[in-house]
Amino acid sequence: MENVLPWLEPRDVAALALTCRTMAAAARDLTSCRAADAAQGLEGFGIPVVNCVDECRYPYFEYSPVSVLARERRAFAFPRSISEKNAAGFDYGQFGGDGCRCIDCCRGEQEDPAPTPADLPLIYECGPACSCTIQCCHRLSQRGASAELKVVRHPTKGWSLHAAQDIKPGAFICEYAGELLTTKEARKRHQTYDQSPRVTSLLVVREHLPSGDACLRFNIDATNVGNIARFINHSCDGGNLLSCLVRSAGCCVPRLAFFTRKEIQSGQELTFSYGVVEPGLESSSRACFCGTSQCRGILPSEKT
Ligand SMILES: C[S@@+](CC[C@H](N)C(=O)[O-])C[C@H]1O[C@@H](n2cnc3c(N)ncnc32)[C@H](O)[C@@H]1O
């Protein structure tokens, strides 16, 4: 029973709870466990869920700290044999192979600072092509959420992610994990989501290649499978988080990671900008309640 129950949606858990006392007790334990930790024990620390606003329960989704391939639902594993200069033209010489900086830091030179995001939207980390372990300081964004957080119900924005401790500027918070979709599948899901009242979390990320005239698009859908980042709301003033693309040596697809842009106090909501409102889509967009002086009144959305 304990193997099956955690995978059920709240309404099915509630239905089972009515069948007998044992089920009722197990369902009660599971519900309080879900409410006690939004990350279901899969991050390094518990992430409490707070709702002082309405009766809405914590949403059901499969928690995954890393992105997974859609359908197959397995952790996104990158090929190990990748040339130092891959097809997209990225040079991993600094990280992969003999000259890998991570080898130095694994020998004990821990003083070497991790790459900081500064204003750069793209940062490089060690990856499958390197010989270092997950403790390497060049794998900052690969160890899961790194600050104490809480999920808080907001009266107009739904669930939101808040800091549960003071956080310094430039600190890594978490990556945006979800199902990696093909563009065809993303378009299909977008159409379905547009007709649904359900809150959805499909993000389209575009990376401009060095040539400038092409861009790599990847789609991360955290609606059904995702991590704590799926609760980060939009802010028209850019918010207090910087989203960065992280390229890891040996990985073909970059990841999206969030760093703090400024000092954040415990209790503050964490937000970032979802992008711009594309012309022609104003009427179909949802209302924005970011509450900043720069609020445009509608949430950014885009043609997929
Ligand atoms: C990635 S989810 C963020 C978490 C979401 N609030 C929830 O309840 O799960 C994106 C959705 O949150 C809501 N949202 C995000 N930012 C908002 C804002 N500034 N104003 C109103 N709704 C917002 C929208 O429904 C949006 O489609």
The ligand as an ORCA input file, in Angstrom:
! r2SCAN-3c Opt
* xyz 0 1
  C       4.916     28.292    -13.618
  S       3.305     28.473    -12.955
  C       3.661     29.346    -11.465
  C       2.979     28.717    -10.254
  C       1.494     28.896    -10.211
  N       1.137     30.147     -9.602
  C       0.774     27.745     -9.526
  O      -0.205     27.975     -8.818
  O       1.163     26.576     -9.726
  C       2.690     29.688    -14.061
  C       1.273     30.089    -13.797
  O       1.174     30.819    -12.567
  C       0.267     31.903    -12.688
  N       1.032     33.155    -12.557
  C       2.367     33.311    -12.605
  N       2.721     34.589    -12.434
  C       1.583     35.278    -12.284
  C       1.299     36.655    -12.118
  N       2.236     37.578    -12.049
  N      -0.007     37.021    -12.035
  C      -0.998     36.094    -12.126
  N      -0.793     34.763    -12.280
  C       0.495     34.355    -12.360
  C      -0.347     31.768    -14.076
  O      -1.509     30.993    -13.955
  C       0.713     31.024    -14.842
  O       0.182     30.345    -15.947
*
